[in-house]
Amino acid sequence: MNNTEKNITIADVADALGVSKTTVSRAISGKGRIGKETRERVLAYIDEHDYMPNVIAKGLAQSKTYNLCVVMPGDYEVVDWNFFQTCLFGIQEMAQTEGYDILLTMSRINDISSLERVIVNRKVDGVILMRTFLEDEQVEFLTKKKIPFVTTGSSPYEGVIQIDHNHRSACKELTSIMLMKNMKRIALVGEDEGYVVTQSRLRGFRDAYVQMGIPLDEKLLFLNPENRIRIDKTVDEILQKNVDCILCMDDAVTGRVLKVLREKHINVPKDVRVASFYDSTMLEDNVPSITSLYFNAKELGMVACRTLMNLIEGKEVEQRTLLPYNVVLKESTK
């Protein structure tokens, strides 16, 4: 049987070329000292003979599983799926460049049992948390277990490696634009204040008022809506307050607000302007088009995954990476 008819090993490659197994390993991994000519000869041979490193054997040799755990929030809504799916695409695309596979699990505010099981059973080399909380059991558990992990979002915990979009700056900029367009009475409709991203967006909103020297009416802040019925009542209350603009924390809230306005035959932007702190495909077909903030979810996933792999390799990484954004002005705030 020739080499093209069986699964060849590192030992087979080493014997055929008259070099050591260590030299072959270094040529494949790109690590360690090895001459350029030797490396090219090894790579040419394994390419010719369709050699694929055995990931399990490679993992055992390096005490690795070559699996990464991605933790989805168990309380996400259907409208959130587009963001998480796009972010996951970025994670997967980056992970496969280094031969890693993705293990997906879910975690809730008071239930991280799935994550605990994955870690206790040593199924992964590192973890990406896709949602962060002000009081975060996930972070506390992973820190205690000394497992490499990063977050796709900011965290108040010291020492956590965070990859996030600059929500505070983005929300400040969009709010400032609305204020400069003479929309002084802006109602802010938000989500759960227990989410770190909610706090970041709220700070940006407040920053804009401070910078512009305009007093903020706290009675126009509507946070922590419990359900869709509560959103309906919130919109009723907002309309009674004679506001210039309804600024929504994300696309899900924006979608509900727009639905209520349509049912009440309230014209946007003639009767009231509407904008969102997050853009998604959910809003792209709306008439009128919605002013919003654009964040690249795929880039977020790719950077988070690359950072985690570097962390696993023992490389130095930035504690906090803030990715850019775009303010997209459209018809809803004309």
C-alpha positions as a printed NumPy array, in Angstrom:
array([[  0.   ,   0.   ,   0.   ],
       [  1.47 ,   3.377,  -0.98 ],
       [  1.222,   6.614,   1.033],
       [ -1.74 ,   7.954,  -0.958],
       [ -3.809,   4.875,   0.009],
       [ -3.485,   5.165,   3.783],
       [ -3.587,   7.79 ,   6.478],
       [  0.023,   8.838,   6.852],
       [  1.41 ,  10.055,  10.15 ],
       [  4.033,  12.567,  11.232],
       [  6.393,   9.6  ,  11.634],
       [  5.776,   8.568,   8.014],
       [  6.564,  12.088,   6.799],
       [  9.714,  12.23 ,   8.932],
       [ 10.96 ,   8.823,   7.652],
       [ 10.289,   9.701,   4.023],
       [ 12.231,  12.968,   4.242],
       [ 14.95 ,  11.821,   6.623],
       [ 14.135,  14.401,   9.299],
       [ 12.883,  14.2  ,  12.887],
       [  9.236,  14.164,  13.924],
       [  9.896,  17.417,  15.801],
       [ 11.011,  19.049,  12.568],
       [  7.814,  17.944,  10.839],
       [  5.695,  19.266,  13.737],
       [  7.481,  22.605,  13.63 ],
       [  6.998,  22.883,   9.876],
       [  3.247,  22.258,  10.251],
       [  2.693,  24.553,  13.238],
       [  5.043,  27.286,  12.055],
       [  6.547,  27.426,  15.533],
       [ 10.082,  26.732,  16.661],
       [ 13.355,  26.991,  14.795],
       [ 13.476,  25.35 ,  11.39 ],
       [ 15.176,  26.287,   8.119],
       [ 13.071,  27.792,   5.369],
       [ 14.172,  25.177,   2.828],
       [ 13.382,  22.298,   5.197],
       [  9.975,  23.741,   6.056],
       [  9.089,  24.152,   2.389],
       [ 10.194,  20.565,   1.664],
       [  8.006,  19.208,   4.483],
       [  4.977,  21.255,   3.443],
       [  5.393,  20.246,  -0.19 ],
       [  5.494,  16.567,   0.797],
       [  2.392,  16.665,   2.999],
       [  0.529,  18.634,   0.327],
       [  1.456,  16.044,  -2.295],
       [  0.32 ,  13.176,  -0.088],
       [ -2.832,  14.874,   1.294],
       [ -1.599,  14.623,   4.886],
       [ -4.013,  16.028,   7.476],
       [ -2.812,  16.337,  11.08 ],
       [ -4.858,  14.245,  13.497],
       [ -6.568,  16.89 ,  15.628],
       [ -7.163,  14.482,  18.501],
       [ -3.528,  13.392,  18.589],
       [ -2.414,  16.993,  18.2  ],
       [ -4.698,  18.016,  21.032],
       [ -3.446,  15.27 ,  23.35 ],
       [  0.149,  16.25 ,  22.66 ],
       [ -0.585,  19.88 ,  23.507],
       [ -3.188,  19.213,  26.259],
       [ -5.868,  20.839,  24.111],
       [ -9.34 ,  19.874,  22.915],
       [ -9.357,  22.279,  19.945],
       [-12.914,  23.196,  20.934],
       [-14.191,  26.658,  21.888],
       [-17.408,  27.195,  23.832],
       [-19.729,  30.007,  22.762],
       [-22.318,  30.878,  25.422],
       [-25.601,  32.28 ,  24.121],
       [-27.997,  34.053,  26.494],
       [-30.944,  31.791,  27.222],
       [-33.32 ,  34.754,  27.413],
       [-32.777,  36.078,  23.888],
       [-35.783,  36.894,  21.731],
       [-36.37 ,  35.894,  18.101],
       [-35.514,  39.429,  16.978],
       [-32.085,  39.095,  18.647],
       [-31.192,  36.015,  16.611],
       [-29.913,  37.939,  13.596],
       [-27.215,  39.608,  15.722],
       [-26.141,  36.407,  17.453],
       [-26.173,  34.403,  14.208],
       [-24.012,  36.96 ,  12.399],
       [-21.618,  37.133,  15.348],
       [-21.427,  33.318,  15.374],
       [-20.546,  33.31 ,  11.661],
       [-17.596,  35.551,  12.481],
       [-16.503,  33.305,  15.359],
       [-16.756,  30.155,  13.234],
       [-14.915,  31.698,  10.291],
       [-12.01 ,  32.722,  12.505],
       [-11.978,  29.492,  14.551],
       [-11.599,  27.261,  11.526],
       [ -8.406,  29.046,  10.492],
       [ -6.707,  27.424,  13.512],
       [ -8.531,  24.09 ,  13.394],
       [-10.939,  24.848,  16.254],
       [-14.542,  23.641,  16.443],
       [-17.385,  25.466,  18.188],
       [-19.471,  24.052,  21.022],
       [-22.626,  26.124,  21.534],
       [-24.405,  26.288,  24.881],
       [-26.815,  28.578,  26.708],
       [-26.762,  30.351,  30.029],
       [-29.379,  32.269,  31.996],
       [-29.034,  34.868,  34.728],
       [-29.635,  32.34 ,  37.511],
       [-28.716,  29.147,  35.695],
       [-25.223,  28.504,  34.318],
       [-25.391,  24.726,  34.744],
       [-24.775,  24.052,  31.032],
       [-21.599,  26.144,  31.09 ],
       [-20.464,  24.496,  34.326],
       [-20.915,  21.037,  32.804],
       [-18.844,  21.943,  29.748],
       [-15.989,  23.268,  31.889],
       [-16.028,  20.532,  34.541],
       [-15.895,  17.875,  31.806],
       [-12.941,  19.707,  30.18 ],
       [-14.596,  19.838,  26.785],
       [-13.148,  23.187,  25.649],
       [ -9.979,  25.271,  25.71 ],
       [-11.71 ,  28.63 ,  26.092],
       [-15.056,  30.413,  26.213],
       [-16.758,  33.359,  24.494],
       [-19.605,  34.95 ,  26.473],
       [-22.077,  36.64 ,  24.144],
       [-23.952,  38.628,  26.789],
       [-22.673,  40.249,  29.967],
       [-24.421,  41.309,  33.168],
       [-23.715,  43.748,  35.984],
       [-23.752,  40.754,  38.343],
       [-22.379,  37.921,  36.224],
       [-22.197,  34.326,  37.491],
       [-20.597,  33.258,  34.216],
       [-17.637,  35.588,  34.688],
       [-17.224,  34.665,  38.349],
       [-17.278,  30.931,  37.572],
       [-14.807,  31.093,  34.663],
       [-12.465,  33.341,  36.624],
       [-12.509,  30.924,  39.571],
       [-11.782,  27.97 ,  37.258],
       [ -9.012,  29.945,  35.509],
       [-10.455,  29.192,  32.069],
       [ -9.43 ,  31.546,  29.221],
       [-12.471,  33.544,  28.171],
       [-13.493,  36.75 ,  26.437],
       [-16.77 ,  38.64 ,  26.228],
       [-18.532,  40.134,  23.214],
       [-19.623,  43.067,  25.298],
       [-18.294,  45.118,  28.175],
       [-18.029,  43.809,  31.723],
       [-17.683,  45.649,  35.045],
       [-15.427,  42.883,  36.382],
       [-11.742,  43.688,  36.686],
       [ -9.368,  41.75 ,  34.444],
       [-12.005,  40.478,  31.961],
       [-10.923,  40.52 ,  28.305],
       [-13.664,  42.45 ,  26.524],
       [-14.438,  42.91 ,  22.831],
       [-17.212,  45.406,  22.301],
       [-18.521,  48.123,  20.061],
       [-18.208,  51.648,  21.407],
       [-21.863,  51.873,  22.404],
       [-21.416,  54.804,  24.75 ],
       [-19.717,  56.975,  22.137],
       [-22.152,  55.9  ,  19.42 ],
       [-25.253,  56.639,  21.48 ],
       [-23.821,  59.977,  22.563],
       [-23.193,  60.932,  18.923],
       [-26.65 ,  59.942,  17.698],
       [-28.37 ,  61.688,  20.62 ],
       [-26.271,  64.811,  20.041],
       [-27.356,  64.883,  16.387],
       [-31.016,  64.683,  17.428],
       [-30.514,  67.524,  19.926],
       [-28.766,  69.663,  17.308],
       [-31.733,  69.084,  15.006],
       [-33.782,  70.88 ,  17.687],
       [-35.374,  67.723,  19.139],
       [-35.15 ,  68.791,  22.774],
       [-37.796,  66.468,  24.209],
       [-36.518,  62.981,  23.475],
       [-38.126,  59.937,  25.079],
       [-35.734,  57.016,  25.609],
       [-37.305,  53.553,  25.567],
       [-34.939,  50.882,  26.829],
       [-34.392,  47.308,  27.88 ],
       [-33.34 ,  45.601,  31.121],
       [-30.958,  47.799,  33.135],
       [-29.219,  44.639,  34.342],
       [-27.531,  44.295,  30.935],
       [-24.188,  46.051,  30.644],
       [-25.011,  47.205,  27.107],
       [-28.132,  48.97 ,  28.403],
       [-26.015,  50.887,  30.903],
       [-23.475,  51.845,  28.208],
       [-26.19 ,  53.162,  25.918],
       [-27.843,  55.059,  28.761],
       [-24.538,  56.737,  29.678],
       [-24.044,  57.821,  26.071],
       [-27.543,  59.289,  26.005],
       [-26.862,  61.258,  29.192],
       [-23.417,  62.359,  27.946],
       [-25.011,  64.094,  24.96 ],
       [-27.273,  66.227,  27.159],
       [-24.367,  67.183,  29.413],
       [-22.169,  68.127,  26.452],
       [-24.945,  70.212,  24.877],
       [-25.799,  71.901,  28.188],
       [-29.435,  70.846,  27.92 ],
       [-31.32 ,  69.654,  31.03 ],
       [-32.537,  66.059,  30.805],
       [-36.13 ,  65.33 ,  31.779],
       [-35.846,  62.063,  33.756],
       [-39.58 ,  61.481,  33.291],
       [-38.874,  60.785,  29.615],
       [-36.763,  57.701,  30.434],
       [-38.723,  54.465,  30.052],
       [-36.559,  51.471,  30.96 ],
       [-37.165,  47.835,  31.925],
       [-40.368,  47.194,  29.932],
       [-41.746,  43.858,  31.126],
       [-43.597,  42.811,  27.994],
       [-45.251,  43.968,  24.781],
       [-48.324,  45.21 ,  26.617],
       [-46.062,  47.403,  28.731],
       [-44.488,  48.825,  25.535],
       [-47.983,  49.735,  24.275],
       [-48.717,  51.624,  27.486],
       [-45.307,  53.269,  27.348],
       [-45.965,  54.634,  23.853],
       [-49.338,  55.972,  25.014],
       [-47.642,  57.771,  27.895],
       [-44.902,  59.138,  25.635],
       [-47.381,  60.573,  23.149],
       [-49.194,  62.366,  25.962],
       [-45.908,  64.063,  26.93 ],
       [-45.617,  65.858,  23.614],
       [-42.156,  64.559,  22.677],
       [-40.184,  65.429,  19.555],
       [-38.536,  62.033,  19.157],
       [-38.745,  58.467,  20.455],
       [-35.24 ,  57.031,  20.765],
       [-35.176,  53.251,  21.22 ],
       [-32.409,  51.184,  22.835],
       [-32.413,  48.51 ,  20.106],
       [-34.173,  47.189,  17.007],
       [-36.588,  44.97 ,  18.961],
       [-37.933,  47.888,  20.98 ],
       [-38.022,  50.038,  17.828],
       [-40.09 ,  47.418,  16.026],
       [-42.679,  47.323,  18.803],
       [-42.847,  51.124,  19.044],
       [-43.36 ,  51.444,  15.282],
       [-46.131,  48.831,  15.396],
       [-48.019,  50.781,  18.06 ],
       [-47.568,  54.058,  16.175],
       [-48.968,  52.489,  12.991],
       [-51.98 ,  51.143,  14.894],
       [-52.624,  54.613,  16.282],
       [-52.168,  56.18 ,  12.835],
       [-49.272,  58.305,  14.104],
       [-47.149,  59.469,  11.18 ],
       [-43.356,  59.118,  11.341],
       [-41.622,  61.581,  11.047],
       [-44.432,  64.125,  10.61 ],
       [-46.054,  63.578,  14.025],
       [-43.072,  62.163,  15.901],
       [-39.555,  61.162,  14.924],
       [-38.105,  57.735,  15.712],
       [-34.516,  56.454,  15.901],
       [-32.77 ,  53.314,  17.14 ],
       [-29.502,  52.653,  18.966],
       [-29.153,  49.419,  16.961],
       [-29.7  ,  48.64 ,  13.286],
       [-30.546,  45.197,  11.898],
       [-32.33 ,  43.511,   9.001],
       [-35.496,  43.813,  11.081],
       [-35.63 ,  47.533,  10.302],
       [-34.283,  47.588,   6.747],
       [-37.671,  47.345,   4.999],
       [-39.516,  49.771,   7.237],
       [-41.215,  52.774,   5.628],
       [-40.038,  55.339,   6.421],
       [-36.441,  54.14 ,   6.761],
       [-35.162,  54.315,  10.346],
       [-32.237,  56.41 ,  11.589],
       [-29.995,  54.06 ,  13.559],
       [-26.521,  52.971,  14.643],
       [-24.749,  50.289,  12.628],
       [-22.425,  47.83 ,  14.358],
       [-20.634,  45.043,  12.453],
       [-21.632,  41.867,  14.334],
       [-19.499,  39.559,  12.19 ],
       [-16.39 ,  41.632,  12.878],
       [-17.205,  41.475,  16.594],
       [-17.274,  37.667,  16.446],
       [-14.06 ,  37.423,  14.458],
       [-12.105,  39.755,  16.748],
       [-13.429,  38.005,  19.867],
       [-12.438,  34.591,  18.533],
       [ -8.983,  35.736,  17.409],
       [ -8.403,  37.327,  20.811],
       [ -9.474,  34.155,  22.637],
       [ -7.164,  31.969,  20.548],
       [ -4.276,  34.341,  21.25 ],
       [ -5.133,  34.185,  24.954],
       [ -5.111,  30.377,  24.852],
       [ -1.694,  30.478,  23.178],
       [ -0.391,  32.62 ,  26.019],
       [  0.019,  35.714,  23.87 ],
       [ -0.49 ,  39.195,  25.253],
       [ -3.888,  40.681,  24.411],
       [ -5.61 ,  44.01 ,  25.026],
       [ -7.952,  43.943,  28.011],
       [-10.568,  46.017,  26.191],
       [-11.054,  46.413,  22.454],
       [-13.673,  48.869,  21.201],
       [-14.78 ,  48.439,  17.601],
       [-16.09 ,  51.292,  15.385],
       [-19.663,  52.125,  14.403],
       [-21.595,  54.181,  11.848],
       [-24.43 ,  56.651,  12.415],
       [-26.972,  56.104,   9.64 ],
       [-29.349,  59.06 ,   9.246],
       [-32.561,  58.219,   7.404],
       [-36.1  ,  59.439,   6.794],
       [-37.521,  58.765,  10.286],
       [-35.761,  61.801,  11.803],
       [-36.179,  64.332,   9.014]])
